[in-house]
Amino acid sequence: MMIPSFAVDVMCIKPTDEGTGRLARLFSLLLMKKAGFDVGRYVSIDRLCERHAAAYYDRSTRAREPWPHAQG
């Protein structure tokens, strides 16, 4: 559960004006690789997010709601 929580934290603190989601996904890939998952080799997380954009944005918005001082 640490990796998705980290991704939500990155999106909530908004380290960049644009590309925050891409940055969070990049960090997620790095953390998953370090945890031993075989990711990025066969599946593009960005491509999956694009393909399911409405669901991705809905869930990322809902995940940020309980985060203190979350910005939309």
PDB file of N, CA, C, O and CB in Angstrom:
ATOM      1  N   MET A   1       0.822  -1.199   0.000  1.00  0.00           N
ATOM      2  CA  MET A   1       0.000   0.000   0.000  1.00  0.00           C
ATOM      3  C   MET A   1       0.864   1.260   0.000  1.00  0.00           C
ATOM      4  O   MET A   1       0.358   2.357  -0.235  1.00  0.00           O
ATOM      5  CB  MET A   1      -0.934   0.000   1.206  1.00  0.00           C
ATOM      6  N   MET A   2       2.140   1.112   0.257  1.00  0.00           N
ATOM      7  CA  MET A   2       3.004   2.278   0.330  1.00  0.00           C
ATOM      8  C   MET A   2       3.150   2.979  -1.027  1.00  0.00           C
ATOM      9  O   MET A   2       3.166   4.209  -1.079  1.00  0.00           O
ATOM     10  CB  MET A   2       4.367   1.872   0.851  1.00  0.00           C
ATOM     11  N   ILE A   3       3.254   2.231  -2.104  1.00  0.00           N
ATOM     12  CA  ILE A   3       3.499   2.835  -3.417  1.00  0.00           C
ATOM     13  C   ILE A   3       2.324   3.701  -3.868  1.00  0.00           C
ATOM     14  O   ILE A   3       2.548   4.845  -4.263  1.00  0.00           O
ATOM     15  CB  ILE A   3       3.770   1.747  -4.456  1.00  0.00           C
ATOM     16  N   PRO A   4       1.068   3.206  -3.827  1.00  0.00           N
ATOM     17  CA  PRO A   4      -0.025   4.094  -4.227  1.00  0.00           C
ATOM     18  C   PRO A   4      -0.178   5.294  -3.290  1.00  0.00           C
ATOM     19  O   PRO A   4      -0.541   6.384  -3.733  1.00  0.00           O
ATOM     20  CB  PRO A   4      -1.329   3.316  -4.277  1.00  0.00           C
ATOM     21  N   SER A   5       0.093   5.099  -2.009  1.00  0.00           N
ATOM     22  CA  SER A   5       0.020   6.224  -1.063  1.00  0.00           C
ATOM     23  C   SER A   5       1.056   7.286  -1.405  1.00  0.00           C
ATOM     24  O   SER A   5       0.771   8.481  -1.342  1.00  0.00           O
ATOM     25  CB  SER A   5       0.228   5.731   0.385  1.00  0.00           C
ATOM     26  N   PHE A   6       2.255   6.850  -1.766  1.00  0.00           N
ATOM     27  CA  PHE A   6       3.302   7.786  -2.166  1.00  0.00           C
ATOM     28  C   PHE A   6       2.879   8.550  -3.415  1.00  0.00           C
ATOM     29  O   PHE A   6       3.080   9.762  -3.495  1.00  0.00           O
ATOM     30  CB  PHE A   6       4.630   7.044  -2.415  1.00  0.00           C
ATOM     31  N   ALA A   7       2.293   7.854  -4.392  1.00  0.00           N
ATOM     32  CA  ALA A   7       1.849   8.513  -5.625  1.00  0.00           C
ATOM     33  C   ALA A   7       0.803   9.580  -5.324  1.00  0.00           C
ATOM     34  O   ALA A   7       0.850  10.669  -5.896  1.00  0.00           O
ATOM     35  CB  ALA A   7       1.281   7.480  -6.613  1.00  0.00           C
ATOM     36  N   VAL A   8      -0.134   9.283  -4.440  1.00  0.00           N
ATOM     37  CA  VAL A   8      -1.158  10.271  -4.063  1.00  0.00           C
ATOM     38  C   VAL A   8      -0.505  11.455  -3.360  1.00  0.00           C
ATOM     39  O   VAL A   8      -0.868  12.601  -3.623  1.00  0.00           O
ATOM     40  CB  VAL A   8      -2.237   9.629  -3.147  1.00  0.00           C
ATOM     41  N   ASP A   9       0.446  11.200  -2.477  1.00  0.00           N
ATOM     42  CA  ASP A   9       1.146  12.295  -1.796  1.00  0.00           C
ATOM     43  C   ASP A   9       1.843  13.208  -2.800  1.00  0.00           C
ATOM     44  O   ASP A   9       1.777  14.430  -2.672  1.00  0.00           O
ATOM     45  CB  ASP A   9       2.170  11.737  -0.793  1.00  0.00           C
ATOM     46  N   VAL A  10       2.512  12.627  -3.796  1.00  0.00           N
ATOM     47  CA  VAL A  10       3.192  13.440  -4.813  1.00  0.00           C
ATOM     48  C   VAL A  10       2.179  14.297  -5.559  1.00  0.00           C
ATOM     49  O   VAL A  10       2.430  15.476  -5.807  1.00  0.00           O
ATOM     50  CB  VAL A  10       3.970  12.543  -5.807  1.00  0.00           C
ATOM     51  N   MET A  11       1.031  13.712  -5.920  1.00  0.00           N
ATOM     52  CA  MET A  11       0.027  14.487  -6.650  1.00  0.00           C
ATOM     53  C   MET A  11      -0.574  15.585  -5.777  1.00  0.00           C
ATOM     54  O   MET A  11      -0.938  16.647  -6.282  1.00  0.00           O
ATOM     55  CB  MET A  11      -1.080  13.567  -7.163  1.00  0.00           C
ATOM     56  N   CYS A  12      -0.678  15.339  -4.477  1.00  0.00           N
ATOM     57  CA  CYS A  12      -1.268  16.343  -3.582  1.00  0.00           C
ATOM     58  C   CYS A  12      -0.332  17.510  -3.313  1.00  0.00           C
ATOM     59  O   CYS A  12      -0.788  18.645  -3.174  1.00  0.00           O
ATOM     60  CB  CYS A  12      -1.659  15.702  -2.270  1.00  0.00           C
ATOM     61  N   ILE A  13       0.969  17.253  -3.236  1.00  0.00           N
ATOM     62  CA  ILE A  13       1.879  18.362  -2.955  1.00  0.00           C
ATOM     63  C   ILE A  13       2.187  19.170  -4.206  1.00  0.00           C
ATOM     64  O   ILE A  13       2.757  20.257  -4.124  1.00  0.00           O
ATOM     65  CB  ILE A  13       3.172  17.842  -2.348  1.00  0.00           C
ATOM     66  N   LYS A  14       1.805  18.632  -5.377  1.00  0.00           N
ATOM     67  CA  LYS A  14       1.972  19.322  -6.657  1.00  0.00           C
ATOM     68  C   LYS A  14       3.375  19.900  -6.825  1.00  0.00           C
ATOM     69  O   LYS A  14       3.544  21.120  -6.826  1.00  0.00           O
ATOM     70  CB  LYS A  14       0.944  20.430  -6.785  1.00  0.00           C
ATOM     71  N   PRO A  15       4.387  19.034  -6.968  1.00  0.00           N
ATOM     72  CA  PRO A  15       5.754  19.536  -7.101  1.00  0.00           C
ATOM     73  C   PRO A  15       6.006  20.296  -8.408  1.00  0.00           C
ATOM     74  O   PRO A  15       6.986  21.033  -8.511  1.00  0.00           O
ATOM     75  CB  PRO A  15       6.717  18.390  -7.001  1.00  0.00           C
ATOM     76  N   THR A  16       5.142  20.126  -9.393  1.00  0.00           N
ATOM     77  CA  THR A  16       5.283  20.862 -10.653  1.00  0.00           C
ATOM     78  C   THR A  16       3.912  21.403 -11.044  1.00  0.00           C
ATOM     79  O   THR A  16       2.886  20.886 -10.602  1.00  0.00           O
ATOM     80  CB  THR A  16       5.874  19.949 -11.789  1.00  0.00           C
ATOM     81  N   ASP A  17       3.898  22.439 -11.869  1.00  0.00           N
ATOM     82  CA  ASP A  17       2.621  22.979 -12.341  1.00  0.00           C
ATOM     83  C   ASP A  17       1.941  22.020 -13.306  1.00  0.00           C
ATOM     84  O   ASP A  17       0.716  21.900 -13.314  1.00  0.00           O
ATOM     85  CB  ASP A  17       2.829  24.336 -13.015  1.00  0.00           C
ATOM     86  N   GLU A  18       2.733  21.345 -14.111  1.00  0.00           N
ATOM     87  CA  GLU A  18       2.201  20.358 -15.054  1.00  0.00           C
ATOM     88  C   GLU A  18       3.018  19.083 -14.942  1.00  0.00           C
ATOM     89  O   GLU A  18       4.196  19.124 -14.588  1.00  0.00           O
ATOM     90  CB  GLU A  18       2.223  20.901 -16.515  1.00  0.00           C
ATOM     91  N   GLY A  19       2.406  17.971 -15.237  1.00  0.00           N
ATOM     92  CA  GLY A  19       3.125  16.713 -15.242  1.00  0.00           C
ATOM     93  C   GLY A  19       3.238  16.045 -13.890  1.00  0.00           C
ATOM     94  O   GLY A  19       4.023  15.110 -13.731  1.00  0.00           O
ATOM     95  N   THR A  20       2.466  16.503 -12.903  1.00  0.00           N
ATOM     96  CA  THR A  20       2.542  15.909 -11.578  1.00  0.00           C
ATOM     97  C   THR A  20       2.133  14.438 -11.609  1.00  0.00           C
ATOM     98  O   THR A  20       2.765  13.606 -10.960  1.00  0.00           O
ATOM     99  CB  THR A  20       1.660  16.682 -10.602  1.00  0.00           C
ATOM    100  N   GLY A  21       1.077  14.113 -12.362  1.00  0.00           N
ATOM    101  CA  GLY A  21       0.646  12.721 -12.479  1.00  0.00           C
ATOM    102  C   GLY A  21       1.708  11.861 -13.140  1.00  0.00           C
ATOM    103  O   GLY A  21       1.958  10.733 -12.714  1.00  0.00           O
ATOM    104  N   ARG A  22       2.332  12.395 -14.183  1.00  0.00           N
ATOM    105  CA  ARG A  22       3.410  11.644 -14.855  1.00  0.00           C
ATOM    106  C   ARG A  22       4.577  11.416 -13.899  1.00  0.00           C
ATOM    107  O   ARG A  22       5.172  10.338 -13.881  1.00  0.00           O
ATOM    108  CB  ARG A  22       3.899  12.400 -16.121  1.00  0.00           C
ATOM    109  N   LEU A  23       4.899  12.432 -13.108  1.00  0.00           N
ATOM    110  CA  LEU A  23       5.983  12.297 -12.133  1.00  0.00           C
ATOM    111  C   LEU A  23       5.627  11.238 -11.092  1.00  0.00           C
ATOM    112  O   LEU A  23       6.472  10.421 -10.726  1.00  0.00           O
ATOM    113  CB  LEU A  23       6.270  13.654 -11.444  1.00  0.00           C
ATOM    114  N   ALA A  24       4.389  11.245 -10.614  1.00  0.00           N
ATOM    115  CA  ALA A  24       3.949  10.251  -9.631  1.00  0.00           C
ATOM    116  C   ALA A  24       4.019   8.846 -10.223  1.00  0.00           C
ATOM    117  O   ALA A  24       4.429   7.908  -9.539  1.00  0.00           O
ATOM    118  CB  ALA A  24       2.514  10.557  -9.154  1.00  0.00           C
ATOM    119  N   ARG A  25       3.620   8.690 -11.496  1.00  0.00           N
ATOM    120  CA  ARG A  25       3.684   7.376 -12.141  1.00  0.00           C
ATOM    121  C   ARG A  25       5.135   6.935 -12.345  1.00  0.00           C
ATOM    122  O   ARG A  25       5.445   5.750 -12.220  1.00  0.00           O
ATOM    123  CB  ARG A  25       2.945   7.405 -13.491  1.00  0.00           C
ATOM    124  N   LEU A  26       6.011   7.868 -12.654  1.00  0.00           N
ATOM    125  CA  LEU A  26       7.427   7.544 -12.813  1.00  0.00           C
ATOM    126  C   LEU A  26       8.018   7.051 -11.495  1.00  0.00           C
ATOM    127  O   LEU A  26       8.723   6.042 -11.464  1.00  0.00           O
ATOM    128  CB  LEU A  26       8.206   8.768 -13.322  1.00  0.00           C
ATOM    129  N   PHE A  27       7.729   7.766 -10.408  1.00  0.00           N
ATOM    130  CA  PHE A  27       8.186   7.323  -9.095  1.00  0.00           C
ATOM    131  C   PHE A  27       7.585   5.960  -8.746  1.00  0.00           C
ATOM    132  O   PHE A  27       8.262   5.107  -8.172  1.00  0.00           O
ATOM    133  CB  PHE A  27       7.817   8.361  -8.019  1.00  0.00           C
ATOM    134  N   SER A  28       6.315   5.761  -9.095  1.00  0.00           N
ATOM    135  CA  SER A  28       5.661   4.478  -8.815  1.00  0.00           C
ATOM    136  C   SER A  28       6.378   3.343  -9.527  1.00  0.00           C
ATOM    137  O   SER A  28       6.615   2.286  -8.941  1.00  0.00           O
ATOM    138  CB  SER A  28       4.182   4.517  -9.239  1.00  0.00           C
ATOM    139  N   LEU A  29       6.730   3.562 -10.806  1.00  0.00           N
ATOM    140  CA  LEU A  29       7.472   2.536 -11.548  1.00  0.00           C
ATOM    141  C   LEU A  29       8.806   2.228 -10.871  1.00  0.00           C
ATOM    142  O   LEU A  29       9.184   1.065 -10.730  1.00  0.00           O
ATOM    143  CB  LEU A  29       7.710   2.990 -12.999  1.00  0.00           C
ATOM    144  N   LEU A  30       9.514   3.277 -10.455  1.00  0.00           N
ATOM    145  CA  LEU A  30      10.800   3.079  -9.786  1.00  0.00           C
ATOM    146  C   LEU A  30      10.631   2.278  -8.500  1.00  0.00           C
ATOM    147  O   LEU A  30      11.386   1.341  -8.245  1.00  0.00           O
ATOM    148  CB  LEU A  30      11.459   4.429  -9.482  1.00  0.00           C
ATOM    149  N   LEU A  31       9.642   2.646  -7.693  1.00  0.00           N
ATOM    150  CA  LEU A  31       9.414   1.937  -6.438  1.00  0.00           C
ATOM    151  C   LEU A  31       8.985   0.493  -6.676  1.00  0.00           C
ATOM    152  O   LEU A  31       9.391  -0.404  -5.937  1.00  0.00           O
ATOM    153  CB  LEU A  31       8.363   2.660  -5.611  1.00  0.00           C
ATOM    154  N   MET A  32       8.164   0.264  -7.705  1.00  0.00           N
ATOM    155  CA  MET A  32       7.746  -1.110  -8.008  1.00  0.00           C
ATOM    156  C   MET A  32       8.932  -1.947  -8.477  1.00  0.00           C
ATOM    157  O   MET A  32       9.059  -3.112  -8.100  1.00  0.00           O
ATOM    158  CB  MET A  32       6.640  -1.115  -9.079  1.00  0.00           C
ATOM    159  N   LYS A  33       9.806  -1.352  -9.303  1.00  0.00           N
ATOM    160  CA  LYS A  33      11.012  -2.075  -9.746  1.00  0.00           C
ATOM    161  C   LYS A  33      11.886  -2.425  -8.541  1.00  0.00           C
ATOM    162  O   LYS A  33      12.372  -3.551  -8.430  1.00  0.00           O
ATOM    163  CB  LYS A  33      11.822  -1.224 -10.770  1.00  0.00           C
ATOM    164  N   LYS A  34      12.085  -1.460  -7.640  1.00  0.00           N
ATOM    165  CA  LYS A  34      12.916  -1.696  -6.451  1.00  0.00           C
ATOM    166  C   LYS A  34      12.300  -2.758  -5.544  1.00  0.00           C
ATOM    167  O   LYS A  34      13.016  -3.452  -4.822  1.00  0.00           O
ATOM    168  CB  LYS A  34      13.111  -0.390  -5.668  1.00  0.00           C
ATOM    169  N   ALA A  35      10.958  -2.886  -5.580  1.00  0.00           N
ATOM    170  CA  ALA A  35      10.273  -3.889  -4.756  1.00  0.00           C
ATOM    171  C   ALA A  35      10.265  -5.265  -5.418  1.00  0.00           C
ATOM    172  O   ALA A  35       9.759  -6.232  -4.848  1.00  0.00           O
ATOM    173  CB  ALA A  35       8.841  -3.448  -4.475  1.00  0.00           C
ATOM    174  N   GLY A  36      10.832  -5.348  -6.630  1.00  0.00           N
ATOM    175  CA  GLY A  36      10.944  -6.640  -7.288  1.00  0.00           C
ATOM    176  C   GLY A  36       9.891  -6.942  -8.338  1.00  0.00           C
ATOM    177  O   GLY A  36       9.887  -8.034  -8.906  1.00  0.00           O
ATOM    178  N   PHE A  37       8.991  -5.992  -8.610  1.00  0.00           N
ATOM    179  CA  PHE A  37       7.987  -6.208  -9.648  1.00  0.00           C
ATOM    180  C   PHE A  37       8.615  -6.038 -11.022  1.00  0.00           C
ATOM    181  O   PHE A  37       9.486  -5.188 -11.208  1.00  0.00           O
ATOM    182  CB  PHE A  37       6.801  -5.237  -9.475  1.00  0.00           C
ATOM    183  N   ASP A  38       8.184  -6.833 -11.974  1.00  0.00           N
ATOM    184  CA  ASP A  38       8.670  -6.736 -13.351  1.00  0.00           C
ATOM    185  C   ASP A  38       7.725  -5.798 -14.106  1.00  0.00           C
ATOM    186  O   ASP A  38       6.813  -6.251 -14.797  1.00  0.00           O
ATOM    187  CB  ASP A  38       8.746  -8.160 -14.042  1.00  0.00           C
ATOM    188  N   VAL A  39       7.949  -4.503 -13.971  1.00  0.00           N
ATOM    189  CA  VAL A  39       7.044  -3.499 -14.550  1.00  0.00           C
ATOM    190  C   VAL A  39       7.746  -2.705 -15.643  1.00  0.00           C
ATOM    191  O   VAL A  39       8.974  -2.657 -15.713  1.00  0.00           O
ATOM    192  CB  VAL A  39       6.522  -2.545 -13.459  1.00  0.00           C
ATOM    193  N   GLY A  40       6.957  -2.102 -16.469  1.00  0.00           N
ATOM    194  CA  GLY A  40       7.497  -1.239 -17.510  1.00  0.00           C
ATOM    195  C   GLY A  40       8.044  -1.988 -18.706  1.00  0.00           C
ATOM    196  O   GLY A  40       8.270  -1.399 -19.763  1.00  0.00           O
ATOM    197  N   ARG A  41       8.254  -3.246 -18.549  1.00  0.00           N
ATOM    198  CA  ARG A  41       8.815  -4.034 -19.629  1.00  0.00           C
ATOM    199  C   ARG A  41       7.743  -4.422 -20.641  1.00  0.00           C
ATOM    200  O   ARG A  41       7.976  -4.396 -21.849  1.00  0.00           O
ATOM    201  CB  ARG A  41       9.493  -5.279 -19.076  1.00  0.00           C
ATOM    202  N   TYR A  42       6.573  -4.780 -20.136  1.00  0.00           N
ATOM    203  CA  TYR A  42       5.499  -5.254 -21.005  1.00  0.00           C
ATOM    204  C   TYR A  42       4.273  -4.348 -20.988  1.00  0.00           C
ATOM    205  O   TYR A  42       3.465  -4.376 -21.916  1.00  0.00           O
ATOM    206  CB  TYR A  42       5.097  -6.645 -20.601  1.00  0.00           C
ATOM    207  N   VAL A  43       4.133  -3.547 -19.939  1.00  0.00           N
ATOM    208  CA  VAL A  43       2.944  -2.720 -19.778  1.00  0.00           C
ATOM    209  C   VAL A  43       3.364  -1.285 -19.503  1.00  0.00           C
ATOM    210  O   VAL A  43       4.218  -1.028 -18.653  1.00  0.00           O
ATOM    211  CB  VAL A  43       2.044  -3.256 -18.639  1.00  0.00           C
ATOM    212  N   SER A  44       2.759  -0.353 -20.226  1.00  0.00           N
ATOM    213  CA  SER A  44       3.008   1.064 -19.985  1.00  0.00           C
ATOM    214  C   SER A  44       1.908   1.597 -19.077  1.00  0.00           C
ATOM    215  O   SER A  44       0.737   1.618 -19.458  1.00  0.00           O
ATOM    216  CB  SER A  44       3.069   1.869 -21.325  1.00  0.00           C
ATOM    217  N   ILE A  45       2.283   2.025 -17.878  1.00  0.00           N
ATOM    218  CA  ILE A  45       1.294   2.580 -16.962  1.00  0.00           C
ATOM    219  C   ILE A  45       0.673   3.834 -17.565  1.00  0.00           C
ATOM    220  O   ILE A  45      -0.534   4.043 -17.438  1.00  0.00           O
ATOM    221  CB  ILE A  45       1.933   2.897 -15.594  1.00  0.00           C
ATOM    222  N   ASP A  46       1.482   4.679 -18.225  1.00  0.00           N
ATOM    223  CA  ASP A  46       0.932   5.879 -18.861  1.00  0.00           C
ATOM    224  C   ASP A  46      -0.103   5.516 -19.920  1.00  0.00           C
ATOM    225  O   ASP A  46      -1.145   6.165 -20.013  1.00  0.00           O
ATOM    226  CB  ASP A  46       2.054   6.714 -19.490  1.00  0.00           C
ATOM    227  N   ARG A  47       0.170   4.498 -20.709  1.00  0.00           N
ATOM    228  CA  ARG A  47      -0.772   4.085 -21.750  1.00  0.00           C
ATOM    229  C   ARG A  47      -2.074   3.576 -21.124  1.00  0.00           C
ATOM    230  O   ARG A  47      -3.159   3.870 -21.626  1.00  0.00           O
ATOM    231  CB  ARG A  47      -0.144   2.992 -22.645  1.00  0.00           C
ATOM    232  N   LEU A  48      -1.970   2.818 -20.035  1.00  0.00           N
ATOM    233  CA  LEU A  48      -3.171   2.355 -19.348  1.00  0.00           C
ATOM    234  C   LEU A  48      -3.970   3.530 -18.775  1.00  0.00           C
ATOM    235  O   LEU A  48      -5.199   3.534 -18.836  1.00  0.00           O
ATOM    236  CB  LEU A  48      -2.797   1.375 -18.229  1.00  0.00           C
ATOM    237  N   CYS A  49      -3.276   4.519 -18.222  1.00  0.00           N
ATOM    238  CA  CYS A  49      -3.957   5.697 -17.680  1.00  0.00           C
ATOM    239  C   CYS A  49      -4.652   6.475 -18.789  1.00  0.00           C
ATOM    240  O   CYS A  49      -5.764   6.968 -18.599  1.00  0.00           O
ATOM    241  CB  CYS A  49      -2.962   6.605 -16.941  1.00  0.00           C
ATOM    242  N   GLU A  50      -4.010   6.588 -19.938  1.00  0.00           N
ATOM    243  CA  GLU A  50      -4.637   7.272 -21.073  1.00  0.00           C
ATOM    244  C   GLU A  50      -5.866   6.505 -21.548  1.00  0.00           C
ATOM    245  O   GLU A  50      -6.901   7.105 -21.837  1.00  0.00           O
ATOM    246  CB  GLU A  50      -3.632   7.437 -22.233  1.00  0.00           C
ATOM    247  N   ARG A  51      -5.756   5.198 -21.629  1.00  0.00           N
ATOM    248  CA  ARG A  51      -6.853   4.366 -22.126  1.00  0.00           C
ATOM    249  C   ARG A  51      -8.061   4.429 -21.195  1.00  0.00           C
ATOM    250  O   ARG A  51      -9.203   4.352 -21.647  1.00  0.00           O
ATOM    251  CB  ARG A  51      -6.390   2.915 -22.286  1.00  0.00           C
ATOM    252  N   HIS A  52      -7.808   4.568 -19.901  1.00  0.00           N
ATOM    253  CA  HIS A  52      -8.879   4.596 -18.902  1.00  0.00           C
ATOM    254  C   HIS A  52      -8.870   5.942 -18.174  1.00  0.00           C
ATOM    255  O   HIS A  52      -8.979   5.996 -16.949  1.00  0.00           O
ATOM    256  CB  HIS A  52      -8.721   3.425 -17.888  1.00  0.00           C
ATOM    257  N   ALA A  53      -8.740   7.017 -18.937  1.00  0.00           N
ATOM    258  CA  ALA A  53      -8.535   8.360 -18.367  1.00  0.00           C
ATOM    259  C   ALA A  53      -9.646   8.766 -17.406  1.00  0.00           C
ATOM    260  O   ALA A  53      -9.355   9.274 -16.323  1.00  0.00           O
ATOM    261  CB  ALA A  53      -8.434   9.387 -19.480  1.00  0.00           C
ATOM    262  N   ALA A  54     -10.898   8.561 -17.766  1.00  0.00           N
ATOM    263  CA  ALA A  54     -12.006   8.994 -16.903  1.00  0.00           C
ATOM    264  C   ALA A  54     -11.926   8.296 -15.542  1.00  0.00           C
ATOM    265  O   ALA A  54     -12.051   8.948 -14.505  1.00  0.00           O
ATOM    266  CB  ALA A  54     -13.373   8.700 -17.578  1.00  0.00           C
ATOM    267  N   ALA A  55     -11.721   6.990 -15.540  1.00  0.00           N
ATOM    268  CA  ALA A  55     -11.628   6.238 -14.285  1.00  0.00           C
ATOM    269  C   ALA A  55     -10.382   6.647 -13.509  1.00  0.00           C
ATOM    270  O   ALA A  55     -10.429   6.782 -12.287  1.00  0.00           O
ATOM    271  CB  ALA A  55     -11.609   4.719 -14.560  1.00  0.00           C
ATOM    272  N   TYR A  56      -9.260   6.848 -14.216  1.00  0.00           N
ATOM    273  CA  TYR A  56      -8.006   7.246 -13.561  1.00  0.00           C
ATOM    274  C   TYR A  56      -8.176   8.581 -12.838  1.00  0.00           C
ATOM    275  O   TYR A  56      -7.802   8.706 -11.672  1.00  0.00           O
ATOM    276  CB  TYR A  56      -6.860   7.343 -14.596  1.00  0.00           C
ATOM    277  N   TYR A  57      -8.738   9.576 -13.524  1.00  0.00           N
ATOM    278  CA  TYR A  57      -8.893  10.891 -12.901  1.00  0.00           C
ATOM    279  C   TYR A  57      -9.927  10.870 -11.783  1.00  0.00           C
ATOM    280  O   TYR A  57      -9.765  11.562 -10.777  1.00  0.00           O
ATOM    281  CB  TYR A  57      -9.286  11.923 -13.946  1.00  0.00           C
ATOM    282  N   ASP A  58     -10.984  10.087 -11.946  1.00  0.00           N
ATOM    283  CA  ASP A  58     -11.994   9.969 -10.893  1.00  0.00           C
ATOM    284  C   ASP A  58     -11.383   9.389  -9.631  1.00  0.00           C
ATOM    285  O   ASP A  58     -11.576   9.923  -8.539  1.00  0.00           O
ATOM    286  CB  ASP A  58     -13.167   9.099 -11.361  1.00  0.00           C
ATOM    287  N   ARG A  59     -10.653   8.305  -9.779  1.00  0.00           N
ATOM    288  CA  ARG A  59     -10.071   7.659  -8.605  1.00  0.00           C
ATOM    289  C   ARG A  59      -8.929   8.459  -7.998  1.00  0.00           C
ATOM    290  O   ARG A  59      -8.760   8.458  -6.778  1.00  0.00           O
ATOM    291  CB  ARG A  59      -9.582   6.284  -8.969  1.00  0.00           C
ATOM    292  N   SER A  60      -8.150   9.132  -8.813  1.00  0.00           N
ATOM    293  CA  SER A  60      -7.066   9.942  -8.239  1.00  0.00           C
ATOM    294  C   SER A  60      -7.639  11.138  -7.477  1.00  0.00           C
ATOM    295  O   SER A  60      -7.079  11.557  -6.464  1.00  0.00           O
ATOM    296  CB  SER A  60      -6.100  10.428  -9.350  1.00  0.00           C
ATOM    297  N   THR A  61      -8.749  11.684  -7.964  1.00  0.00           N
ATOM    298  CA  THR A  61      -9.410  12.787  -7.249  1.00  0.00           C
ATOM    299  C   THR A  61      -9.984  12.288  -5.928  1.00  0.00           C
ATOM    300  O   THR A  61      -9.819  12.937  -4.895  1.00  0.00           O
ATOM    301  CB  THR A  61     -10.532  13.413  -8.117  1.00  0.00           C
ATOM    302  N   ARG A  62     -10.658  11.138  -5.956  1.00  0.00           N
ATOM    303  CA  ARG A  62     -11.237  10.591  -4.725  1.00  0.00           C
ATOM    304  C   ARG A  62     -10.154  10.197  -3.730  1.00  0.00           C
ATOM    305  O   ARG A  62     -10.365  10.311  -2.523  1.00  0.00           O
ATOM    306  CB  ARG A  62     -12.116   9.381  -5.043  1.00  0.00           C
ATOM    307  N   ALA A  63      -9.004   9.738  -4.202  1.00  0.00           N
ATOM    308  CA  ALA A  63      -7.923   9.339  -3.297  1.00  0.00           C
ATOM    309  C   ALA A  63      -7.329  10.540  -2.573  1.00  0.00           C
ATOM    310  O   ALA A  63      -6.825  10.414  -1.457  1.00  0.00           O
ATOM    311  CB  ALA A  63      -6.827   8.607  -4.070  1.00  0.00           C
ATOM    312  N   ARG A  64      -7.392  11.711  -3.214  1.00  0.00           N
ATOM    313  CA  ARG A  64      -6.813  12.918  -2.606  1.00  0.00           C
ATOM    314  C   ARG A  64      -7.735  13.578  -1.599  1.00  0.00           C
ATOM    315  O   ARG A  64      -7.275  14.403  -0.809  1.00  0.00           O
ATOM    316  CB  ARG A  64      -6.462  13.913  -3.676  1.00  0.00           C
ATOM    317  N   GLU A  65      -9.034  13.242  -1.598  1.00  0.00           N
ATOM    318  CA  GLU A  65      -9.992  13.927  -0.724  1.00  0.00           C
ATOM    319  C   GLU A  65      -9.606  13.906   0.753  1.00  0.00           C
ATOM    320  O   GLU A  65      -9.684  14.945   1.408  1.00  0.00           O
ATOM    321  CB  GLU A  65     -11.347  13.308  -0.885  1.00  0.00           C
ATOM    322  N   PRO A  66      -9.191  12.756   1.305  1.00  0.00           N
ATOM    323  CA  PRO A  66      -8.851  12.767   2.728  1.00  0.00           C
ATOM    324  C   PRO A  66      -7.474  13.357   3.034  1.00  0.00           C
ATOM    325  O   PRO A  66      -7.128  13.543   4.201  1.00  0.00           O
ATOM    326  CB  PRO A  66      -8.916  11.375   3.262  1.00  0.00           C
ATOM    327  N   TRP A  67      -6.693  13.649   2.006  1.00  0.00           N
ATOM    328  CA  TRP A  67      -5.338  14.154   2.219  1.00  0.00           C
ATOM    329  C   TRP A  67      -5.425  15.572   2.766  1.00  0.00           C
ATOM    330  O   TRP A  67      -6.145  16.397   2.203  1.00  0.00           O
ATOM    331  CB  TRP A  67      -4.507  14.117   0.900  1.00  0.00           C
ATOM    332  N   PRO A  68      -4.707  15.880   3.854  1.00  0.00           N
ATOM    333  CA  PRO A  68      -4.778  17.233   4.429  1.00  0.00           C
ATOM    334  C   PRO A  68      -4.355  18.312   3.415  1.00  0.00           C
ATOM    335  O   PRO A  68      -3.304  18.209   2.783  1.00  0.00           O
ATOM    336  CB  PRO A  68      -3.885  17.319   5.681  1.00  0.00           C
ATOM    337  N   HIS A  69      -5.163  19.305   3.283  1.00  0.00           N
ATOM    338  CA  HIS A  69      -4.885  20.465   2.416  1.00  0.00           C
ATOM    339  C   HIS A  69      -4.767  20.077   0.944  1.00  0.00           C
ATOM    340  O   HIS A  69      -4.046  20.739   0.197  1.00  0.00           O
ATOM    341  CB  HIS A  69      -3.599  21.154   2.862  1.00  0.00           C
ATOM    342  N   ALA A  70      -5.451  19.030   0.514  1.00  0.00           N
ATOM    343  CA  ALA A  70      -5.370  18.591  -0.891  1.00  0.00           C
ATOM    344  C   ALA A  70      -5.955  19.653  -1.795  1.00  0.00           C
ATOM    345  O   ALA A  70      -6.990  20.253  -1.505  1.00  0.00           O
ATOM    346  CB  ALA A  70      -6.107  17.245  -1.102  1.00  0.00           C
ATOM    347  N   GLN A  71      -5.269  19.863  -2.887  1.00  0.00           N
ATOM    348  CA  GLN A  71      -5.721  20.811  -3.916  1.00  0.00           C
ATOM    349  C   GLN A  71      -6.207  19.993  -5.102  1.00  0.00           C
ATOM    350  O   GLN A  71      -5.633  18.945  -5.397  1.00  0.00           O
ATOM    351  CB  GLN A  71      -4.569  21.811  -4.343  1.00  0.00           C
ATOM    352  N   GLY A  72      -7.255  20.448  -5.794  1.00  0.00           N
ATOM    353  CA  GLY A  72      -7.790  19.742  -6.969  1.00  0.00           C
ATOM    354  C   GLY A  72      -6.906  19.796  -8.092  1.00  0.00           C
ATOM    355  O   GLY A  72      -7.217  19.249  -9.150  1.00  0.00           O
TER     356      GLY A  72
END
